[in-house]
Amino acid sequence: MPYTAQHLPQAPSREQTDRLPGATVLEFGTPWCGHCQRAQPLIEQALQGCPGVAHIKVEDGSGRPLGRSYGVKLWPTLVFLRDGQEVARLVRPQESQALSDALARLLPAA
């Protein structure tokens, strides 16, 4: 499941994300957030070369427990998980190199 353009209608629970197998990128943001919109081409491009990485786009905001459990304060925030454990985090990515570096930490060495 590569890049996902739409936010999930319902966010998974923290227990569910803690049990995710393999490589996953959780993206927290909103459809109306300007920072989120500007980051989408970078995120999409970075994930195109990583077909084995799941991308879960979570709409965040007050009263949304998943984002609070990860300490999300700014959008977009990308949390890189390997088998449910955080290995990297990016807040408001603005360059492709930062995404490449985080993905390199996420994926096993070839």
N, CA, C and O atoms as a GROMACS GRO file, in nm:
protein
  440
    1MET      N    1   0.085  -0.118   0.000
    1MET     CA    2   0.000   0.000   0.000
    1MET      C    3   0.090   0.124   0.000
    1MET      O    4   0.128   0.172   0.106
    2PRO      N    5   0.123   0.175  -0.118
    2PRO     CA    6   0.206   0.296  -0.123
    2PRO      C    7   0.128   0.421  -0.084
    2PRO      O    8   0.031   0.412  -0.008
    3TYR      N    9   0.169   0.536  -0.134
    3TYR     CA   10   0.111   0.665  -0.100
    3TYR      C   11  -0.042   0.661  -0.101
    3TYR      O   12  -0.103   0.607  -0.193
    4THR      N   13  -0.102   0.719   0.001
    4THR     CA   14  -0.247   0.731   0.014
    4THR      C   15  -0.284   0.878   0.010
    4THR      O   16  -0.233   0.957   0.089
    5ALA      N   17  -0.371   0.916  -0.082
    5ALA     CA   18  -0.408   1.057  -0.097
    5ALA      C   19  -0.514   1.103   0.001
    5ALA      O   20  -0.519   1.220   0.036
    6GLN      N   21  -0.600   1.011   0.046
    6GLN     CA   22  -0.712   1.048   0.132
    6GLN      C   23  -0.687   1.009   0.277
    6GLN      O   24  -0.622   0.909   0.306
    7HIS      N   25  -0.740   1.090   0.367
    7HIS     CA   26  -0.735   1.056   0.509
    7HIS      C   27  -0.832   0.942   0.537
    7HIS      O   28  -0.936   0.930   0.472
    8LEU      N   29  -0.798   0.859   0.633
    8LEU     CA   30  -0.888   0.750   0.673
    8LEU      C   31  -1.016   0.808   0.730
    8LEU      O   32  -1.012   0.910   0.800
    9PRO      N   33  -1.131   0.744   0.703
    9PRO     CA   34  -1.256   0.793   0.763
    9PRO      C   35  -1.254   0.779   0.915
    9PRO      O   36  -1.314   0.860   0.986
   10GLN      N   37  -1.185   0.678   0.964
   10GLN     CA   38  -1.172   0.660   1.109
   10GLN      C   39  -1.029   0.617   1.139
   10GLN      O   40  -0.978   0.522   1.079
   11ALA      N   41  -0.965   0.687   1.230
   11ALA     CA   42  -0.827   0.656   1.265
   11ALA      C   43  -0.818   0.524   1.340
   11ALA      O   44  -0.908   0.488   1.416
   12PRO      N   45  -0.708   0.452   1.320
   12PRO     CA   46  -0.688   0.332   1.401
   12PRO      C   47  -0.661   0.371   1.546
   12PRO      O   48  -0.632   0.487   1.576
   13SER      N   49  -0.670   0.275   1.634
   13SER     CA   50  -0.636   0.300   1.775
   13SER      C   51  -0.485   0.291   1.792
   13SER      O   52  -0.415   0.239   1.705
   14ARG      N   53  -0.435   0.340   1.904
   14ARG     CA   54  -0.292   0.329   1.932
   14ARG      C   55  -0.253   0.182   1.944
   14ARG      O   56  -0.144   0.143   1.900
   15GLU      N   57  -0.339   0.101   2.001
   15GLU     CA   58  -0.310  -0.042   2.013
   15GLU      C   59  -0.293  -0.105   1.875
   15GLU      O   60  -0.206  -0.190   1.856
   16GLN      N   61  -0.375  -0.063   1.779
   16GLN     CA   62  -0.364  -0.116   1.644
   16GLN      C   63  -0.233  -0.072   1.577
   16GLN      O   64  -0.167  -0.153   1.512
   17THR      N   65  -0.195   0.054   1.594
   17THR     CA   66  -0.070   0.099   1.530
   17THR      C   67   0.051   0.036   1.597
   17THR      O   68   0.152   0.013   1.531
   18ASP      N   69   0.042   0.009   1.726
   18ASP     CA   70   0.153  -0.057   1.795
   18ASP      C   71   0.173  -0.200   1.746
   18ASP      O   72   0.281  -0.257   1.764
   19ARG      N   73   0.072  -0.260   1.685
   19ARG     CA   74   0.080  -0.398   1.636
   19ARG      C   75   0.101  -0.406   1.485
   19ARG      O   76   0.100  -0.516   1.430
   20LEU      N   77   0.119  -0.293   1.418
   20LEU     CA   78   0.135  -0.296   1.273
   20LEU      C   79   0.264  -0.371   1.235
   20LEU      O   80   0.370  -0.341   1.289
   21PRO      N   81   0.254  -0.466   1.143
   21PRO     CA   82   0.374  -0.538   1.101
   21PRO      C   83   0.449  -0.461   0.992
   21PRO      O   84   0.389  -0.388   0.914
   22GLY      N   85   0.579  -0.479   0.988
   22GLY     CA   86   0.658  -0.420   0.880
   22GLY      C   87   0.674  -0.270   0.891
   22GLY      O   88   0.667  -0.213   1.000
   23ALA      N   89   0.697  -0.208   0.775
   23ALA     CA   90   0.725  -0.065   0.765
   23ALA      C   91   0.598   0.013   0.737
   23ALA      O   92   0.523  -0.018   0.645
   24THR      N   93   0.574   0.117   0.818
   24THR     CA   94   0.454   0.200   0.805
   24THR      C   95   0.491   0.346   0.829
   24THR      O   96   0.571   0.377   0.917
   25VAL      N   97   0.430   0.434   0.751
   25VAL     CA   98   0.440   0.577   0.775
   25VAL      C   99   0.302   0.626   0.814
   25VAL      O  100   0.207   0.618   0.736
   26LEU      N  101   0.292   0.678   0.937
   26LEU     CA  102   0.168   0.743   0.981
   26LEU      C  103   0.182   0.892   0.952
   26LEU      O  104   0.278   0.955   0.996
   27GLU      N  105   0.088   0.946   0.878
   27GLU     CA  106   0.091   1.089   0.847
   27GLU      C  107  -0.027   1.155   0.917
   27GLU      O  108  -0.143   1.121   0.892
   28PHE      N  109   0.002   1.251   1.004
   28PHE     CA  110  -0.100   1.325   1.076
   28PHE      C  111  -0.116   1.463   1.014
   28PHE      O  112  -0.017   1.532   0.989
   29GLY      N  113  -0.240   1.502   0.987
   29GLY     CA  114  -0.267   1.634   0.931
   29GLY      C  115  -0.415   1.649   0.905
   29GLY      O  116  -0.497   1.576   0.961
   30THR      N  117  -0.450   1.746   0.820
   30THR     CA  118  -0.589   1.767   0.780
   30THR      C  119  -0.592   1.802   0.631
   30THR      O  120  -0.491   1.847   0.577
   31PRO      N  121  -0.706   1.782   0.565
   31PRO     CA  122  -0.715   1.816   0.423
   31PRO      C  123  -0.702   1.967   0.397
   31PRO      O  124  -0.660   2.008   0.289
   32TRP      N  125  -0.739   2.050   0.493
   32TRP     CA  126  -0.738   2.195   0.472
   32TRP      C  127  -0.608   2.263   0.515
   32TRP      O  128  -0.592   2.383   0.494
   33CYS      N  129  -0.516   2.190   0.574
   33CYS     CA  130  -0.390   2.246   0.624
   33CYS      C  131  -0.297   2.281   0.508
   33CYS      O  132  -0.262   2.194   0.427
   34GLY      N  133  -0.257   2.407   0.499
   34GLY     CA  134  -0.166   2.451   0.392
   34GLY      C  135  -0.031   2.382   0.396
   34GLY      O  136   0.024   2.346   0.291
   35HIS      N  137   0.024   2.362   0.514
   35HIS     CA  138   0.153   2.292   0.527
   35HIS      C  139   0.139   2.148   0.477
   35HIS      O  140   0.229   2.095   0.411
   36CYS      N  141   0.025   2.085   0.508
   36CYS     CA  142   0.000   1.947   0.465
   36CYS      C  143  -0.010   1.941   0.312
   36CYS      O  144   0.048   1.852   0.250
   37GLN      N  145  -0.082   2.034   0.254
   37GLN     CA  146  -0.099   2.038   0.109
   37GLN      C  147   0.034   2.056   0.038
   37GLN      O  148   0.061   1.991  -0.063
   38ARG      N  149   0.120   2.147   0.090
   38ARG     CA  150   0.250   2.171   0.027
   38ARG      C  151   0.342   2.050   0.038
   38ARG      O  152   0.427   2.030  -0.050
   39ALA      N  153   0.328   1.971   0.142
   39ALA     CA  154   0.416   1.855   0.162
   39ALA      C  155   0.374   1.734   0.078
   39ALA      O  156   0.455   1.643   0.059
   40GLN      N  157   0.252   1.730   0.029
   40GLN     CA  158   0.203   1.610  -0.040
   40GLN      C  159   0.288   1.566  -0.158
   40GLN      O  160   0.316   1.447  -0.169
   41PRO      N  161   0.330   1.656  -0.248
   41PRO     CA  162   0.414   1.608  -0.359
   41PRO      C  163   0.545   1.542  -0.311
   41PRO      O  164   0.588   1.443  -0.369
   42LEU      N  165   0.607   1.598  -0.208
   42LEU     CA  166   0.730   1.539  -0.154
   42LEU      C  167   0.703   1.400  -0.094
   42LEU      O  168   0.779   1.306  -0.117
   43ILE      N  169   0.596   1.389  -0.018
   43ILE     CA  170   0.562   1.262   0.046
   43ILE      C  171   0.529   1.158  -0.060
   43ILE      O  172   0.577   1.045  -0.054
   44GLU      N  173   0.448   1.196  -0.157
   44GLU     CA  174   0.411   1.103  -0.263
   44GLU      C  175   0.534   1.055  -0.339
   44GLU      O  176   0.549   0.935  -0.365
   45GLN      N  177   0.622   1.148  -0.376
   45GLN     CA  178   0.742   1.111  -0.450
   45GLN      C  179   0.831   1.017  -0.369
   45GLN      O  180   0.883   0.919  -0.423
   46ALA      N  181   0.848   1.045  -0.241
   46ALA     CA  182   0.934   0.962  -0.156
   46ALA      C  183   0.877   0.821  -0.143
   46ALA      O  184   0.953   0.723  -0.145
   47LEU      N  185   0.746   0.809  -0.131
   47LEU     CA  186   0.685   0.678  -0.110
   47LEU      C  187   0.670   0.597  -0.239
   47LEU      O  188   0.650   0.476  -0.233
   48GLN      N  189   0.678   0.663  -0.355
   48GLN     CA  190   0.667   0.592  -0.482
   48GLN      C  191   0.774   0.484  -0.495
   48GLN      O  192   0.749   0.378  -0.552
   49GLY      N  193   0.892   0.511  -0.444
   49GLY     CA  194   1.001   0.415  -0.454
   49GLY      C  195   1.003   0.313  -0.342
   49GLY      O  196   1.100   0.239  -0.329
   50CYS      N  197   0.899   0.308  -0.262
   50CYS     CA  198   0.895   0.218  -0.146
   50CYS      C  199   0.763   0.142  -0.143
   50CYS      O  200   0.680   0.166  -0.055
   51PRO      N  201   0.742   0.049  -0.237
   51PRO     CA  202   0.613  -0.020  -0.242
   51PRO      C  203   0.583  -0.106  -0.119
   51PRO      O  204   0.467  -0.137  -0.094
   52GLY      N  205   0.684  -0.144  -0.042
   52GLY     CA  206   0.661  -0.225   0.076
   52GLY      C  207   0.628  -0.147   0.201
   52GLY      O  208   0.611  -0.204   0.308
   53VAL      N  209   0.618  -0.014   0.188
   53VAL     CA  210   0.589   0.071   0.302
   53VAL      C  211   0.441   0.110   0.301
   53VAL      O  212   0.392   0.166   0.204
   54ALA      N  213   0.372   0.079   0.408
   54ALA     CA  214   0.231   0.119   0.421
   54ALA      C  215   0.225   0.267   0.459
   54ALA      O  216   0.305   0.313   0.540
   55HIS      N  217   0.132   0.340   0.401
   55HIS     CA  218   0.112   0.482   0.431
   55HIS      C  219  -0.029   0.498   0.486
   55HIS      O  220  -0.126   0.470   0.416
   56ILE      N  221  -0.038   0.544   0.609
   56ILE     CA  222  -0.168   0.564   0.673
   56ILE      C  223  -0.183   0.712   0.703
   56ILE      O  224  -0.108   0.769   0.782
   57LYS      N  225  -0.280   0.773   0.639
   57LYS     CA  226  -0.304   0.916   0.652
   57LYS      C  227  -0.417   0.936   0.753
   57LYS      O  228  -0.530   0.895   0.730
   58VAL      N  229  -0.383   1.001   0.864
   58VAL     CA  230  -0.477   1.016   0.975
   58VAL      C  231  -0.514   1.164   0.990
   58VAL      O  232  -0.427   1.249   1.006
   59GLU      N  233  -0.645   1.193   0.984
   59GLU     CA  234  -0.690   1.330   1.009
   59GLU      C  235  -0.678   1.356   1.158
   59GLU      O  236  -0.729   1.279   1.240
   60ASP      N  237  -0.610   1.465   1.192
   60ASP     CA  238  -0.580   1.495   1.331
   60ASP      C  239  -0.653   1.622   1.373
   60ASP      O  240  -0.702   1.698   1.289
   61GLY      N  241  -0.661   1.643   1.502
   61GLY     CA  242  -0.724   1.762   1.557
   61GLY      C  243  -0.755   1.740   1.704
   61GLY      O  244  -0.730   1.633   1.759
   62SER      N  245  -0.810   1.843   1.767
   62SER     CA  246  -0.842   1.829   1.910
   62SER      C  247  -0.945   1.719   1.928
   62SER      O  248  -1.036   1.703   1.847
   63GLY      N  249  -0.928   1.644   2.034
   63GLY     CA  250  -1.019   1.534   2.061
   63GLY      C  251  -0.988   1.407   1.983
   63GLY      O  252  -1.062   1.310   1.991
   64ARG      N  253  -0.879   1.408   1.907
   64ARG     CA  254  -0.840   1.289   1.830
   64ARG      C  255  -0.727   1.220   1.905
   64ARG      O  256  -0.614   1.270   1.907
   65PRO      N  257  -0.754   1.107   1.967
   65PRO     CA  258  -0.659   1.045   2.060
   65PRO      C  259  -0.531   0.991   1.997
   65PRO      O  260  -0.427   0.991   2.063
   66LEU      N  261  -0.534   0.946   1.872
   66LEU     CA  262  -0.413   0.887   1.816
   66LEU      C  263  -0.302   0.990   1.805
   66LEU      O  264  -0.188   0.964   1.843
   67GLY      N  265  -0.333   1.106   1.752
   67GLY     CA  266  -0.232   1.211   1.741
   67GLY      C  267  -0.178   1.254   1.876
   67GLY      O  268  -0.058   1.280   1.891
   68ARG      N  269  -0.266   1.262   1.976
   68ARG     CA  270  -0.221   1.300   2.110
   68ARG      C  271  -0.128   1.193   2.167
   68ARG      O  272  -0.030   1.226   2.235
   69SER      N  273  -0.157   1.066   2.140
   69SER     CA  274  -0.073   0.959   2.195
   69SER      C  275   0.068   0.962   2.136
   69SER      O  276   0.162   0.914   2.198
   70TYR      N  277   0.082   1.017   2.015
   70TYR     CA  278   0.213   1.032   1.952
   70TYR      C  279   0.274   1.170   1.977
   70TYR      O  280   0.384   1.199   1.929
   71GLY      N  281   0.206   1.254   2.052
   71GLY     CA  282   0.260   1.387   2.083
   71GLY      C  283   0.262   1.482   1.965
   71GLY      O  284   0.347   1.571   1.959
   72VAL      N  285   0.170   1.465   1.870
   72VAL     CA  286   0.166   1.549   1.751
   72VAL      C  287   0.118   1.689   1.789
   72VAL      O  288   0.016   1.706   1.855
   73LYS      N  289   0.196   1.790   1.747
   73LYS     CA  290   0.160   1.929   1.776
   73LYS      C  291   0.148   2.012   1.648
   73LYS      O  292   0.072   2.108   1.644
   74LEU      N  293   0.222   1.976   1.544
   74LEU     CA  294   0.220   2.049   1.417
   74LEU      C  295   0.189   1.953   1.303
   74LEU      O  296   0.218   1.833   1.312
   75TRP      N  297   0.130   2.006   1.196
   75TRP     CA  298   0.096   1.924   1.080
   75TRP      C  299   0.178   1.968   0.960
   75TRP      O  300   0.213   2.086   0.950
   76PRO      N  301   0.209   1.879   0.870
   76PRO     CA  302   0.198   1.736   0.888
   76PRO      C  303   0.312   1.684   0.976
   76PRO      O  304   0.423   1.735   0.973
   77THR      N  305   0.281   1.582   1.050
   77THR     CA  306   0.382   1.506   1.124
   77THR      C  307   0.380   1.365   1.069
   77THR      O  308   0.274   1.301   1.062
   78LEU      N  309   0.497   1.316   1.031
   78LEU     CA  310   0.509   1.180   0.981
   78LEU      C  311   0.585   1.098   1.084
   78LEU      O  312   0.696   1.133   1.124
   79VAL      N  313   0.524   0.988   1.126
   79VAL     CA  314   0.586   0.896   1.222
   79VAL      C  315   0.616   0.768   1.146
   79VAL      O  316   0.527   0.704   1.090
   80PHE      N  317   0.743   0.730   1.145
   80PHE     CA  318   0.790   0.613   1.072
   80PHE      C  319   0.799   0.496   1.171
   80PHE      O  320   0.874   0.501   1.268
   81LEU      N  321   0.720   0.392   1.144
   81LEU     CA  322   0.712   0.278   1.235
   81LEU      C  323   0.768   0.152   1.169
   81LEU      O  324   0.741   0.125   1.052
   82ARG      N  325   0.846   0.077   1.244
   82ARG     CA  326   0.887  -0.057   1.204
   82ARG      C  327   0.831  -0.153   1.307
   82ARG      O  328   0.868  -0.148   1.424
   83ASP      N  329   0.743  -0.240   1.263
   83ASP     CA  330   0.675  -0.335   1.352
   83ASP      C  331   0.614  -0.264   1.473
   83ASP      O  332   0.623  -0.311   1.587
   84GLY      N  333   0.550  -0.149   1.445
   84GLY     CA  334   0.479  -0.074   1.548
   84GLY      C  335   0.564   0.016   1.635
   84GLY      O  336   0.511   0.086   1.721
   85GLN      N  337   0.696   0.014   1.615
   85GLN     CA  338   0.786   0.095   1.697
   85GLN      C  339   0.839   0.214   1.617
   85GLN      O  340   0.881   0.197   1.502
   86GLU      N  341   0.836   0.332   1.675
   86GLU     CA  342   0.883   0.452   1.606
   86GLU      C  343   1.034   0.446   1.586
   86GLU      O  344   1.110   0.423   1.681
   87VAL      N  345   1.077   0.468   1.460
   87VAL     CA  346   1.220   0.472   1.428
   87VAL      C  347   1.263   0.609   1.377
   87VAL      O  348   1.382   0.640   1.377
   88ALA      N  349   1.167   0.691   1.335
   88ALA     CA  350   1.199   0.825   1.286
   88ALA      C  351   1.071   0.908   1.288
   88ALA      O  352   0.960   0.855   1.296
   89ARG      N  353   1.090   1.041   1.282
   89ARG     CA  354   0.977   1.134   1.282
   89ARG      C  355   1.018   1.259   1.206
   89ARG      O  356   1.130   1.308   1.220
   90LEU      N  357   0.927   1.309   1.125
   90LEU     CA  358   0.948   1.435   1.054
   90LEU      C  359   0.827   1.525   1.079
   90LEU      O  360   0.713   1.481   1.074
   91VAL      N  361   0.855   1.651   1.105
   91VAL     CA  362   0.749   1.750   1.124
   91VAL      C  363   0.765   1.855   1.014
   91VAL      O  364   0.871   1.916   1.000
   92ARG      N  365   0.659   1.874   0.938
   92ARG     CA  366   0.656   1.970   0.827
   92ARG      C  367   0.775   1.953   0.733
   92ARG      O  368   0.855   2.045   0.717
   93PRO      N  369   0.789   1.836   0.672
   93PRO     CA  370   0.902   1.814   0.581
   93PRO      C  371   0.896   1.911   0.463
   93PRO      O  372   0.790   1.937   0.407
   94GLN      N  373   1.014   1.964   0.428
   94GLN     CA  374   1.021   2.060   0.319
   94GLN      C  375   1.123   2.021   0.213
   94GLN      O  376   1.137   2.090   0.112
   95GLU      N  377   1.194   1.911   0.236
   95GLU     CA  378   1.292   1.869   0.137
   95GLU      C  379   1.290   1.717   0.124
   95GLU      O  380   1.264   1.645   0.221
   96SER      N  381   1.318   1.671   0.004
   96SER     CA  382   1.312   1.528  -0.022
   96SER      C  383   1.420   1.451   0.053
   96SER      O  384   1.400   1.334   0.087
   97GLN      N  385   1.534   1.514   0.080
   97GLN     CA  386   1.642   1.443   0.148
   97GLN      C  387   1.601   1.400   0.289
   97GLN      O  388   1.637   1.290   0.333
   98ALA      N  389   1.527   1.483   0.359
   98ALA     CA  390   1.482   1.447   0.495
   98ALA      C  391   1.391   1.324   0.489
   98ALA      O  392   1.400   1.236   0.575
   99LEU      N  393   1.303   1.319   0.390
   99LEU     CA  394   1.216   1.202   0.375
   99LEU      C  395   1.297   1.078   0.338
   99LEU      O  396   1.272   0.969   0.389
  100SER      N  397   1.393   1.093   0.249
  100SER     CA  398   1.478   0.980   0.210
  100SER      C  399   1.555   0.926   0.330
  100SER      O  400   1.566   0.805   0.348
  101ASP      N  401   1.608   1.016   0.411
  101ASP     CA  402   1.683   0.974   0.531
  101ASP      C  403   1.593   0.898   0.628
  101ASP      O  404   1.634   0.795   0.682
  102ALA      N  405   1.472   0.948   0.651
  102ALA     CA  406   1.380   0.881   0.743
  102ALA      C  407   1.339   0.744   0.688
  102ALA      O  408   1.331   0.647   0.763
  103LEU      N  409   1.314   0.735   0.558
  103LEU     CA  410   1.279   0.607   0.497
  103LEU      C  411   1.396   0.509   0.506
  103LEU      O  412   1.374   0.390   0.525
  104ALA      N  413   1.518   0.558   0.492
  104ALA     CA  414   1.635   0.471   0.503
  104ALA      C  415   1.645   0.412   0.642
  104ALA      O  416   1.686   0.297   0.658
  105ARG      N  417   1.608   0.488   0.744
  105ARG     CA  418   1.608   0.436   0.882
  105ARG      C  419   1.498   0.332   0.902
  105ARG      O  420   1.510   0.242   0.984
  106LEU      N  421   1.390   0.347   0.824
  106LEU     CA  422   1.275   0.259   0.837
  106LEU      C  423   1.297   0.123   0.770
  106LEU      O  424   1.258   0.019   0.822
  107LEU      N  425   1.361   0.126   0.654
  107LEU     CA  426   1.374   0.005   0.575
  107LEU      C  427   1.500  -0.073   0.613
  107LEU      O  428   1.602  -0.013   0.645
  108PRO      N  429   1.492  -0.204   0.609
  108PRO     CA  430   1.611  -0.284   0.640
  108PRO      C  431   1.718  -0.261   0.533
  108PRO      O  432   1.687  -0.238   0.416
  109ALA      N  433   1.843  -0.269   0.573
  109ALA     CA  434   1.953  -0.250   0.480
  109ALA      C  435   1.951  -0.362   0.376
  109ALA      O  436   1.932  -0.479   0.408
  110ALA      N  437   1.971  -0.323   0.252
  110ALA     CA  438   1.968  -0.423   0.144
  110ALA      C  439   2.105  -0.484   0.120
  110ALA      O  440   2.120  -0.569   0.033
   0.00000   0.00000   0.00000
